[in-house]
Amino acid sequence: MVAKPAIFTSTKLLTMKNIYLLILFFLFNLAFGQNKQFFYEYTFIPDSTNKADILTEMMVLNVQKDRSEYYSSVRYSSDSAQFADYQKGINSMPRGNALVNEWVTKYPNSNQIFHTTFLISDKYKVKQEIQLDWKLTNEFSKILNYDVQKATTEFGGRKWTAWFTKEIPIPDGPYKFKGLPGLILKIEDSGRNHVFELRGIKSNQEPFIYPNLNNYRIVELNYSQFIKKYKNYRQNPTADLVGQIPDQHDSNGKWRTSSEIIKEINQQALERLAKDNNLIELNLLK
């Protein structure tokens, strides 16, 4: 007869604990339900033959109710300034020197993403399905005073280690990484060629719309089409410029044919691409 009250008390306590956890989860969702901007420091080595050349760009993960947008803060500032000038009837040049000229759009409860990038003169909007196979570990730590847990996965020909926190119940992260039970605060590949670390959080009350300058032709592709296009681009960067550049005088008054100009642009692009051999998605080079 004594055991029954004990069982009842234990069940009652368990129920109260579950209610508390539900309330806590609701409060977290309420706190982070509004638009949030997460600022990541992205450190990367573009040339695998020159490990000393380490570059850094501040990236933004802008999370809203219906989607998230990941982009370079430098590129966004430049595009926003150009867009403001355009609305005033002013044609201005890009400002700043963005190292990352691409962005990723992700959607909650969906494996579909859109990756927007540039190849020479065109903008490519690539539709892709991504479902990462995360392995959660029993390793825990602290990042920016958040309790974080370690998880691993493979993506793009690399092995990745992520640290995520359930204290921010947003299953998202930088670049194309998503699907963990909390926000990714840090993620890096096994060789530390690409490292993303959260540096700050900002609330944003206004709906986010990335400024569209309408100054590039937009080509929409699926991922398999993009892989083929990208590999052809690496071999012949200026293939799409044929017939688009007229014969003309250069800045020194020298007459140059279209083929001469394209050949020079192609050579410069090949030299640049040769030093850009350490991509996040390394499998694009195979």
Residue, then its C-alpha position, 0 to 999 in steps of 0.5 A: m500500500v505504501a508503494k502506490p503513493a510513491i509511484f503516483t508521486s514519481t509519475k506526477l513529477l515526470t509529468m510536471k517535468n515534461i510540461y516544464l520542458l514543453i514550456l521551455f521549448f515554447l519560450f525558446n521558439l518564441a525568443f528565436g521565432q523572429n527574424k535573426q541574423f547569425f554572423y559567422e567568420y568564414t576562414f578558408i584556404p583557396d589554394s591547397t599548394n599555399k597553406a599560408d594564404i588564409l582568407t577570412e570573410m564575414m558571412v551572414l545566416n539570415v533566418q526567417k519563418d519561411r526560409s534562411e539566406y546565407y551570404s557574404s556581408v561584404r557582398y550584401s553591403s556592396d549590392s545594397a549600396q548599388f541598389a540604393d544608387y540605382q533607385k536614385g538613377i545612379n549607375s555605380m560600381p561595386r564597393g568593397n572586395a567580396l571574397v565570396n560571391e555566392w549565397v544559399t537559400k534553405y527552407p524549413n522541413s525541406n531538403q531542397i535548397f537553392h545555391t546562387t553563384f557566378l561564372i564569368s558573366d552569368k548568375y546561376k541559380v542551382k536547385q539541389e536536394i540535400q540530406l546530410d547523414w549526421k552522426l551525433t557523438n557524446e562529446f560536449s563543450k561550450i561556445l559563446n556560453y552555449d552548451v554544444q554537442k559534437a556531430t560529424t558528417e560527410f559532404g562534398g568530398r570532405k569529412w566535417t565536424a560540427w558543434f551545435t546547440k539545442e539552446i537555439p532550436i533552429p536546425d540550420g547553419p552556415y552554407k548548405f549545412k542543416g538538419l541538426p537538432g539546433l543551430i550549428l555554431k562551428i563547423e570545419d572539415s578534417g583538414r581545417n581548410h574551411v572553418f565557420e565559427l559563429r561570432g554574433i547574433k542580431s535580431n532583425q524585425e524587418p522581412f529580408i529581401y536580398p537586393n536584386l540589381n538585375n545586372y546579370r543574366i540568370v540561368e536556372l539549373n538542377y545540380s547535375q546540370f550545374i556539375k557539368k556546366y561547372k566542369n566545362y567552365r573550369q576547362n574553358p572559362t570564357a566559352d559563353l563570351v564568344g560572340q558577346i564582345p565586339d572588336q574594339h580599341d583598348s584603353n591605349g588606343k590599340w585595336r583588338t579583335s574579339s577573339e584576342i580579348i576573349k583569349e586574354i580573359n580566358q588566360q587570366a581566368l585559368e590562372r585564377l582558377a588554378k589557385d582556386n583548387n581547394l573548394i568547399e565541395l571538393n568533389l566538383l573538381k573530380 
